[in-house]
Amino acid sequence: MAGSRQTRPGGRQAEVSDAIPSRPTSRDVAQHAGVSQATVSLVLGDRWRGRVSPARAEAVRAAARELGYRPNLAARSLRLGRSRTVLVVVPSLTNEFFARMHAGAVRVAAGEDVGVVLYPSPEGVGPARDPFASASATLDGVLASSMAVEALAALREGGLPLVMLDSEPHGTASATVNPDIAAGMRLVAAHLLGLGHRRFAHIAADVDSWTFRVRARVLAGELASVPGARLVRTERAPIAVAGGLAAATRVLEATGPHRPTALVCDDDMLAVGACKAVRRLGLRVPEDVSVTGFDDLTVATAVEPELTTVALPAEELGATGMRALLPALAGGPAGTTVLPVTLSRRGSTAPPTGP
């Protein structure tokens, strides 16, 4: 067929062309650099030494960078019989959530004969160093976690399919796969409000990203809809036990009506630190202060009392992201998938005992 009908947000119909969007070719690079296509092939295939001068090789690489040229690796794979390869960008595999996400992505990739190259972003969140610094990079697509879409805009502009995880759904990615973060925070708020809590503090991750902005917005909205409930304080902290400890200590040093009876934490590591702060101040969890987390990491059941927390499907997030990337490699349409979440109710929450 020449095209198909697709429903846009709001119910409008649009004609979707089956044609693959044009992108710079090796012929364009050759013309821009003033060389032959054969020379471009030698340079970008890293086979130029002894056959092309260093100055001419650099001119080809500069032209490729300026034009945003990426090799058509899908076609190359068909010619050479090579399986496809994707780049998986994660903040750090020392973080259990991202390790589980990576495991899910790799599991699906292995079943589809897709190779995976791991790229940990040193900064965790924000712009990543260009993984295509080498013109001979041979990648077919990118699966990126917990980074702003804009951080990898260059990859999208270069023609590589890009699937983002836990990120702003209305960006330039080929597809987005998110846990239902808003529903998770609504579950936390409903649970604590149902127990009778009315004074809350938010121990917020000190990270400016979509997922944490959603948590803050939903928590504030849920509390504003209940008479008498209020957010007495928001304290930002690095995502670590020490960060949660310091932030919760500052919050709980308040007395009387300014001291919250519930601490809502953006992450389980922050919640573990918050529990330590409660105990160090001579208080008890949950009798004096209830504490909730987010993620349902192993640490959530390793502490006492065990954490009430939102269980995010980390492995399924990675697996679903990889499944979304596979059709994108063939030029499939963009879309957003939202995965359900649950609340694990444990011993760190209880009805408030004080006034």
Sine and cosine of phi, psi and omega as CSV:
sin_phi,cos_phi,sin_psi,cos_psi,sin_omega,cos_omega
0.00,0.00,0.44,-0.90,-0.01,-1.00
-0.97,0.24,-0.44,0.90,-0.02,-1.00
-0.16,-0.99,0.09,-1.00,0.00,-1.00
-0.67,-0.74,0.29,-0.96,0.02,-1.00
-1.00,-0.07,0.67,-0.74,0.01,-1.00
-0.72,-0.69,0.67,-0.74,0.01,-1.00
-1.00,0.08,0.83,-0.56,0.08,-1.00
-1.00,0.03,0.29,-0.96,0.09,-1.00
-0.79,0.61,0.72,-0.70,-0.03,-1.00
0.99,-0.10,-0.02,1.00,0.10,-0.99
1.00,0.01,0.00,1.00,-0.01,-1.00
-0.96,0.27,0.57,-0.82,0.02,-1.00
-0.99,-0.13,0.58,-0.81,0.02,-1.00
-0.67,-0.74,0.52,-0.85,0.07,-1.00
-0.99,0.12,0.80,-0.60,-0.01,-1.00
-0.94,-0.34,0.88,-0.48,-0.03,-1.00
-0.97,0.23,0.59,-0.81,0.06,-1.00
-0.99,0.15,-0.15,0.99,-0.05,-1.00
-0.95,0.32,0.65,-0.76,0.03,-1.00
-0.98,0.21,0.78,-0.63,-0.03,-1.00
-0.82,0.58,0.62,-0.78,-0.01,-1.00
-0.93,0.36,0.50,-0.87,0.06,-1.00
-0.53,-0.85,0.29,-0.96,-0.05,-1.00
-0.84,0.55,0.63,-0.77,0.00,-1.00
-0.94,-0.35,0.14,-0.99,0.06,-1.00
-0.90,0.43,-0.47,0.88,0.07,-1.00
-0.90,0.43,-0.65,0.76,0.04,-1.00
-0.88,0.47,-0.68,0.74,0.01,-1.00
-0.89,0.46,-0.68,0.73,-0.01,-1.00
-0.88,0.48,-0.71,0.71,0.00,-1.00
-0.90,0.43,-0.66,0.75,-0.03,-1.00
-0.91,0.41,-0.59,0.81,-0.04,-1.00
-1.00,-0.01,-0.18,0.98,-0.01,-1.00
0.95,0.30,0.59,0.80,-0.01,-1.00
-0.75,-0.66,0.03,-1.00,0.04,-1.00
-1.00,0.08,0.32,-0.95,0.08,-1.00
-0.89,0.45,-0.52,0.85,0.03,-1.00
-0.89,0.46,-0.64,0.77,0.04,-1.00
-0.91,0.41,-0.66,0.75,0.06,-1.00
-0.85,0.52,-0.70,0.72,0.00,-1.00
-0.88,0.47,-0.66,0.75,0.00,-1.00
-0.90,0.43,-0.70,0.71,-0.07,-1.00
-0.94,0.35,-0.76,0.65,-0.06,-1.00
-0.96,0.28,-0.31,0.95,0.11,-0.99
-1.00,0.00,0.07,1.00,0.02,-1.00
0.86,0.51,0.65,0.76,0.02,-1.00
-0.83,-0.56,0.46,0.89,-0.15,-0.99
-1.00,-0.01,-0.36,0.93,-0.13,-0.99
-0.88,0.47,0.77,-0.64,-0.04,-1.00
1.00,0.10,-0.10,0.99,-0.04,-1.00
-0.82,-0.57,-0.40,0.91,0.00,-1.00
-0.73,-0.69,0.63,-0.78,-0.01,-1.00
-0.93,0.37,0.50,-0.87,0.03,-1.00
-0.83,0.56,-0.62,0.78,-0.01,-1.00
-0.90,0.43,-0.67,0.75,-0.01,-1.00
-0.94,0.34,-0.59,0.80,0.04,-1.00
-0.89,0.46,-0.66,0.75,0.02,-1.00
-0.92,0.39,-0.58,0.82,0.04,-1.00
-0.89,0.45,-0.63,0.78,0.04,-1.00
-0.91,0.41,-0.71,0.70,0.00,-1.00
-0.89,0.46,-0.65,0.76,0.01,-1.00
-0.90,0.43,-0.64,0.77,0.02,-1.00
-0.91,0.42,-0.65,0.76,0.01,-1.00
-0.89,0.45,-0.67,0.74,0.01,-1.00
-0.91,0.40,-0.69,0.72,-0.05,-1.00
-0.90,0.43,-0.61,0.79,-0.02,-1.00
-1.00,0.09,-0.18,0.98,-0.06,-1.00
0.95,0.32,0.55,0.84,-0.06,-1.00
-0.98,0.22,0.74,-0.67,0.17,-0.99
-0.81,-0.59,0.66,-0.75,0.02,-1.00
-0.86,0.51,0.57,-0.82,0.10,-1.00
-0.97,0.23,1.00,0.06,-0.15,-0.99
-0.97,0.26,-0.42,0.91,0.06,-1.00
-0.90,0.43,-0.70,0.72,0.04,-1.00
-0.92,0.40,-0.64,0.77,0.01,-1.00
-0.89,0.46,-0.63,0.78,0.01,-1.00
-0.89,0.46,-0.64,0.77,0.02,-1.00
-0.91,0.42,-0.65,0.76,-0.02,-1.00
-0.92,0.38,-0.69,0.73,-0.12,-0.99
-1.00,-0.08,-0.13,0.99,-0.03,-1.00
0.96,0.28,0.35,0.94,-0.02,-1.00
-1.00,0.00,0.65,-0.76,0.05,-1.00
-0.94,0.34,0.39,-0.92,0.00,-1.00
-0.94,0.33,0.43,-0.90,-0.01,-1.00
-0.74,-0.68,0.72,-0.69,0.02,-1.00
-0.84,-0.55,0.46,-0.89,0.05,-1.00
-0.99,-0.11,0.79,-0.62,0.07,-1.00
-0.94,-0.34,0.89,-0.45,-0.05,-1.00
-0.97,-0.23,0.87,-0.50,0.03,-1.00
-0.75,-0.67,0.43,-0.90,0.04,-1.00
-0.89,0.45,-0.73,0.68,-0.05,-1.00
-0.15,-0.99,0.71,-0.71,0.06,-1.00
-0.98,0.18,-0.08,1.00,0.11,-0.99
-0.97,0.26,-0.26,0.97,0.09,-1.00
-1.00,0.04,0.83,-0.55,-0.09,-1.00
-0.85,0.53,-0.63,0.77,-0.04,-1.00
-0.87,0.50,-0.72,0.69,-0.05,-1.00
-0.97,0.26,-0.49,0.87,0.10,-0.99
-0.90,0.44,-0.66,0.75,0.04,-1.00
-0.93,0.38,-0.63,0.78,0.06,-1.00
-0.88,0.48,-0.70,0.71,0.03,-1.00
-0.88,0.48,-0.66,0.75,0.00,-1.00
-0.88,0.48,-0.65,0.76,0.03,-1.00
-0.90,0.43,-0.66,0.75,0.02,-1.00
-0.90,0.43,-0.69,0.72,-0.02,-1.00
-0.91,0.42,-0.62,0.78,0.01,-1.00
-0.86,0.51,-0.72,0.69,0.00,-1.00
-0.93,0.36,-0.66,0.75,-0.01,-1.00
-0.87,0.50,-0.65,0.76,-0.02,-1.00
-0.89,0.46,-0.60,0.80,0.00,-1.00
-0.95,0.31,-0.28,0.96,-0.03,-1.00
-0.93,-0.36,0.22,0.98,0.00,-1.00
0.85,0.53,0.67,0.74,0.03,-1.00
-0.92,-0.38,0.80,-0.60,0.05,-1.00
-0.99,0.17,0.47,-0.88,-0.03,-1.00
-0.83,-0.56,0.78,-0.63,0.14,-0.99
-0.94,-0.33,0.83,-0.55,-0.02,-1.00
-1.00,0.03,0.74,-0.67,0.05,-1.00
-0.77,-0.64,1.00,-0.10,0.06,-1.00
-0.97,0.25,0.79,-0.62,0.05,-1.00
-0.99,0.15,0.87,-0.50,-0.07,-1.00
-0.86,0.50,-0.57,0.82,-0.05,-1.00
-0.99,0.14,-0.20,0.98,0.01,-1.00
0.99,0.16,-0.88,0.47,0.00,-1.00
-0.76,-0.65,0.72,-0.69,0.01,-1.00
0.85,-0.52,-0.16,-0.99,-0.06,-1.00
-0.87,0.49,0.70,-0.72,0.03,-1.00
-0.98,-0.21,0.50,-0.86,0.11,-0.99
-0.87,0.48,0.62,-0.78,-0.05,-1.00
-0.89,0.46,0.91,-0.42,0.00,-1.00
-0.97,0.25,-0.02,1.00,-0.02,-1.00
-0.97,-0.24,0.46,0.89,0.02,-1.00
-0.85,0.53,-0.52,0.85,0.09,-1.00
-1.00,0.03,0.81,-0.59,-0.02,-1.00
-0.93,0.37,-0.21,0.98,-0.02,-1.00
-1.00,-0.06,0.19,0.98,0.01,-1.00
-0.85,0.53,0.68,-0.74,-0.06,-1.00
-0.83,-0.56,0.98,0.18,-0.01,-1.00
-0.83,-0.55,0.51,-0.86,-0.03,-1.00
-0.95,-0.30,-0.39,0.92,-0.03,-1.00
-0.20,-0.98,0.13,-0.99,-0.07,-1.00
-0.72,-0.69,0.71,-0.70,0.14,-0.99
-0.88,-0.48,0.91,-0.42,-0.14,-0.99
-0.84,-0.54,0.68,-0.74,-0.08,-1.00
-0.90,-0.44,0.66,-0.75,0.14,-0.99
0.77,0.63,0.71,0.70,0.10,-0.99
-0.70,-0.72,0.46,-0.89,0.07,-1.00
-0.90,0.43,0.61,-0.79,0.00,-1.00
-0.84,0.55,-0.61,0.80,-0.05,-1.00
-0.88,0.47,-0.42,0.91,-0.04,-1.00
-0.89,0.46,-0.46,0.89,-0.03,-1.00
-0.90,-0.43,0.42,0.91,-0.04,-1.00
-0.87,0.49,-0.56,0.83,-0.02,-1.00
-0.88,0.47,-0.56,0.83,0.01,-1.00
-0.92,0.39,-0.66,0.75,-0.01,-1.00
-0.91,0.41,-0.68,0.74,0.00,-1.00
-0.91,0.42,-0.46,0.89,0.01,-1.00
-0.98,0.18,0.01,1.00,0.07,-1.00
0.99,-0.12,-0.04,1.00,0.00,-1.00
-0.99,0.16,0.74,-0.67,0.12,-0.99
-0.87,0.49,0.67,-0.74,-0.06,-1.00
-0.73,-0.68,0.84,-0.54,0.09,-1.00
-0.92,-0.40,0.80,-0.60,-0.02,-1.00
-0.97,-0.25,0.58,-0.81,0.02,-1.00
-0.91,-0.42,0.69,-0.73,0.06,-1.00
0.81,0.59,0.75,0.66,-0.10,-0.99
-0.64,-0.77,0.21,-0.98,0.03,-1.00
-0.75,0.67,0.86,-0.51,-0.11,-0.99
-0.96,0.28,-0.29,0.96,-0.08,-1.00
-0.94,-0.33,0.88,0.48,0.01,-1.00
-0.89,-0.46,-0.46,-0.89,-0.07,-1.00
-0.99,-0.16,0.11,0.99,-0.02,-1.00
-0.94,0.34,0.42,-0.91,0.09,-1.00
-0.89,0.45,-0.58,0.81,0.02,-1.00
-0.37,-0.93,0.34,-0.94,0.04,-1.00
-0.74,-0.67,0.69,-0.72,0.06,-1.00
-0.82,-0.58,0.86,-0.51,-0.07,-1.00
-0.77,-0.64,0.61,-0.80,0.28,-0.96
-0.93,0.36,0.41,-0.91,-0.02,-1.00
-0.98,0.19,0.98,0.20,-0.07,-1.00
-0.88,0.48,-0.68,0.74,-0.02,-1.00
-0.88,0.48,-0.70,0.72,0.02,-1.00
-0.89,0.45,-0.60,0.80,0.02,-1.00
-0.88,0.47,-0.70,0.71,0.01,-1.00
-0.94,0.34,-0.54,0.84,0.07,-1.00
-0.90,0.43,-0.60,0.80,0.05,-1.00
-0.89,0.45,-0.67,0.74,0.02,-1.00
-0.88,0.47,-0.77,0.64,-0.04,-1.00
-0.88,0.47,-0.70,0.71,-0.01,-1.00
-0.89,0.45,-0.64,0.77,0.01,-1.00
-0.89,0.46,-0.76,0.65,-0.05,-1.00
-0.94,0.34,-0.64,0.76,0.05,-1.00
-0.90,0.44,-0.62,0.78,0.03,-1.00
-0.91,0.42,-0.47,0.88,0.06,-1.00
-0.98,0.21,-0.22,0.98,0.03,-1.00
0.95,-0.31,0.07,1.00,0.00,-1.00
-0.95,0.31,0.64,-0.77,0.03,-1.00
-0.74,-0.67,-0.24,0.97,0.04,-1.00
-0.92,-0.40,0.91,-0.41,-0.11,-0.99
-0.87,-0.49,0.49,-0.87,0.23,-0.97
-0.79,-0.61,0.59,-0.81,0.00,-1.00
-0.95,-0.31,0.91,-0.41,0.12,-0.99
-1.00,-0.01,0.99,-0.14,-0.20,-0.98
-0.99,-0.13,0.62,-0.78,0.06,-1.00
-0.90,0.43,0.72,-0.69,-0.01,-1.00
-0.99,0.13,0.85,0.52,-0.03,-1.00
-0.67,-0.74,0.82,-0.58,0.00,-1.00
-1.00,0.02,1.00,0.09,0.02,-1.00
-0.65,-0.76,0.31,-0.95,-0.08,-1.00
-0.80,0.60,-0.74,0.68,-0.12,-0.99
-0.88,0.47,-0.61,0.79,-0.01,-1.00
-0.99,0.15,-0.48,0.88,0.11,-0.99
-0.91,0.41,-0.61,0.79,0.04,-1.00
-0.89,0.46,-0.69,0.72,-0.02,-1.00
-0.87,0.50,-0.71,0.70,-0.02,-1.00
-0.91,0.42,-0.70,0.72,-0.04,-1.00
-0.90,0.43,-0.70,0.71,-0.03,-1.00
-0.93,0.37,-0.67,0.74,0.01,-1.00
-0.87,0.50,-0.74,0.67,0.00,-1.00
-0.87,0.49,-0.65,0.76,-0.01,-1.00
-0.92,0.39,-0.66,0.75,0.00,-1.00
-0.91,0.42,-0.65,0.76,-0.01,-1.00
-0.94,0.34,-0.59,0.81,-0.01,-1.00
-0.91,0.42,-0.36,0.93,-0.05,-1.00
-1.00,0.06,-0.05,1.00,-0.04,-1.00
-0.90,-0.44,0.88,-0.48,0.01,-1.00
-0.83,0.55,0.75,-0.66,0.04,-1.00
1.00,0.01,-0.31,0.95,0.01,-1.00
-0.99,0.11,0.62,-0.79,0.01,-1.00
-0.45,-0.89,0.47,-0.88,0.09,-1.00
-1.00,-0.07,0.98,-0.22,-0.11,-0.99
-0.97,0.26,-0.40,0.91,-0.03,-1.00
-0.22,-0.97,0.55,-0.83,0.18,-0.98
-0.87,-0.49,0.81,-0.59,-0.02,-1.00
-0.83,-0.56,0.86,-0.50,-0.02,-1.00
-1.00,0.02,0.53,-0.85,-0.05,-1.00
-0.42,-0.91,0.48,-0.88,0.14,-0.99
-0.88,0.48,0.54,-0.84,-0.04,-1.00
-0.97,0.24,1.00,0.00,0.00,-1.00
-0.25,-0.97,0.34,-0.94,0.03,-1.00
-0.85,0.53,-0.69,0.73,-0.01,-1.00
-0.89,0.46,-0.61,0.79,0.03,-1.00
-0.90,0.43,-0.70,0.71,0.04,-1.00
-0.90,0.43,-0.62,0.79,0.02,-1.00
-0.88,0.47,-0.75,0.66,-0.04,-1.00
-0.92,0.40,-0.69,0.72,-0.05,-1.00
-0.91,0.41,-0.70,0.71,-0.01,-1.00
-0.92,0.39,-0.56,0.83,0.05,-1.00
-0.88,0.47,-0.70,0.71,0.02,-1.00
-0.88,0.47,-0.64,0.77,-0.02,-1.00
-0.93,0.37,-0.68,0.73,-0.14,-0.99
-0.99,0.13,-0.13,0.99,0.07,-1.00
-0.94,0.33,-0.28,0.96,0.09,-1.00
-0.92,0.38,0.40,-0.92,-0.03,-1.00
-0.84,-0.54,0.23,-0.97,0.09,-1.00
0.87,0.50,-0.67,-0.74,-0.08,-1.00
-0.93,0.37,-0.18,0.98,0.00,-1.00
-1.00,0.02,-0.16,0.99,0.03,-1.00
-1.00,0.01,0.81,-0.59,0.00,-1.00
-0.96,0.28,0.42,-0.91,0.12,-0.99
-0.98,-0.17,-0.13,0.99,0.02,-1.00
-0.64,-0.77,0.73,-0.68,0.08,-1.00
-0.94,-0.33,0.89,-0.45,0.02,-1.00
-0.99,-0.16,0.91,-0.42,-0.10,-0.99
-0.95,-0.30,0.62,-0.79,-0.05,-1.00
-0.96,0.28,-0.18,0.98,-0.13,-0.99
-0.38,-0.92,0.48,-0.88,-0.01,-1.00
-0.90,0.45,-0.57,0.82,0.01,-1.00
-0.91,0.41,-0.63,0.77,0.09,-1.00
-0.89,0.45,-0.63,0.78,-0.02,-1.00
-0.92,0.40,-0.63,0.78,0.05,-1.00
-0.88,0.48,-0.69,0.73,0.06,-1.00
-0.89,0.45,-0.61,0.79,0.02,-1.00
-0.90,0.44,-0.64,0.77,0.04,-1.00
-0.89,0.46,-0.62,0.79,0.05,-1.00
-0.90,0.44,-0.64,0.77,0.01,-1.00
-0.89,0.45,-0.67,0.74,0.02,-1.00
-0.84,0.54,-0.76,0.65,-0.04,-1.00
-0.92,0.40,-0.65,0.76,-0.02,-1.00
-0.91,0.42,-0.41,0.91,0.05,-1.00
-1.00,0.01,0.16,0.99,0.04,-1.00
0.98,0.18,0.28,0.96,0.02,-1.00
-0.97,-0.24,0.08,-1.00,-0.06,-1.00
-0.81,-0.58,0.57,-0.82,0.14,-0.99
-0.95,-0.30,0.85,-0.52,0.12,0.99
-0.97,-0.25,0.10,0.99,-0.13,-0.99
-0.85,0.52,-0.66,0.75,-0.01,-1.00
-0.99,-0.15,-0.59,0.80,-0.04,-1.00
-0.62,-0.78,0.80,-0.60,0.13,-0.99
-1.00,0.01,0.55,-0.83,-0.04,-1.00
-0.73,-0.68,0.72,-0.69,0.08,-1.00
-0.83,-0.56,0.45,-0.90,0.02,-1.00
-0.86,-0.50,-0.25,-0.97,0.00,-1.00
-0.45,-0.89,0.77,-0.64,0.08,-1.00
0.85,-0.53,-0.64,0.77,-0.11,-0.99
0.88,0.47,0.84,0.55,0.09,-1.00
-0.97,0.24,0.16,-0.99,0.03,-1.00
-0.84,0.54,-0.58,0.82,-0.03,-1.00
-0.89,0.46,-0.39,0.92,-0.04,-1.00
-0.89,0.46,-0.50,0.87,0.03,-1.00
-0.96,-0.29,0.07,1.00,0.03,-1.00
-1.00,-0.03,-0.27,0.96,0.00,-1.00
-0.99,-0.12,0.24,-0.97,0.02,-1.00
-0.76,-0.65,0.84,-0.55,-0.07,1.00
-0.94,0.34,0.38,-0.93,0.02,-1.00
-0.92,0.40,0.49,-0.87,-0.13,-0.99
-0.99,0.16,0.72,-0.70,0.31,-0.95
-0.97,0.22,0.81,-0.59,-0.14,-0.99
-0.43,-0.91,0.34,-0.94,0.08,-1.00
-1.00,0.10,0.83,-0.56,0.01,-1.00
-1.00,0.06,0.93,-0.37,0.06,-1.00
-0.99,-0.11,0.69,-0.73,-0.05,-1.00
-0.99,0.16,0.97,0.24,-0.13,-0.99
-0.88,0.48,-0.74,0.67,-0.04,-1.00
-0.91,0.41,-0.66,0.76,0.02,-1.00
-0.92,0.38,-0.50,0.87,0.07,-1.00
-0.87,0.49,-0.75,0.66,0.03,-1.00
-0.90,0.43,-0.66,0.75,-0.02,-1.00
-0.91,0.42,-0.71,0.71,0.00,-1.00
-0.92,0.40,-0.60,0.80,0.06,-1.00
-0.88,0.48,-0.68,0.74,0.02,-1.00
-0.92,0.39,-0.62,0.79,0.05,-1.00
-0.90,0.44,-0.56,0.83,0.03,-1.00
-0.95,0.30,-0.50,0.87,-0.03,-1.00
-0.96,0.29,-0.55,0.84,-0.08,-1.00
-0.85,0.53,-0.77,0.64,0.06,-1.00
-0.93,0.36,-0.46,0.89,0.03,-1.00
-0.91,0.42,-0.50,0.87,0.04,-1.00
-0.88,0.48,-0.45,0.89,0.01,-1.00
-0.99,-0.14,0.25,0.97,0.04,-1.00
1.00,0.09,0.37,0.93,0.01,-1.00
-0.91,0.42,0.25,-0.97,-0.07,-1.00
-0.96,0.29,0.38,-0.92,0.06,-1.00
-0.97,0.24,0.31,-0.95,0.04,-1.00
-0.08,-1.00,0.15,-0.99,0.02,-1.00
-0.81,-0.58,0.76,-0.65,0.07,-1.00
-0.92,-0.40,0.73,-0.68,0.02,-1.00
-0.90,-0.44,0.82,-0.57,-0.03,-1.00
-0.99,-0.12,0.67,-0.75,-0.01,-1.00
-0.94,0.35,0.46,-0.89,0.04,-1.00
-0.81,-0.59,0.26,-0.97,0.01,-1.00
-0.73,-0.69,0.30,-0.95,0.08,-1.00
-0.96,-0.28,0.84,-0.54,0.07,-1.00
-1.00,-0.04,0.96,-0.28,-0.03,-1.00
-1.00,0.07,0.85,-0.52,-0.04,-1.00
-0.71,-0.71,-0.35,-0.94,-0.20,-0.98
-0.99,0.15,-0.04,1.00,-0.07,-1.00
-1.00,0.07,0.02,1.00,0.04,-1.00
-0.79,-0.61,0.59,-0.81,0.01,-1.00
-0.30,-0.95,0.21,-0.98,0.06,-1.00
-0.87,0.49,0.57,-0.82,0.03,-1.00
-0.92,0.38,0.57,-0.82,-0.03,-1.00
-0.97,-0.25,-0.34,0.94,-0.04,-1.00
-1.00,-0.06,-0.05,-1.00,0.02,-1.00
-0.94,0.34,0.00,0.00,0.00,0.00
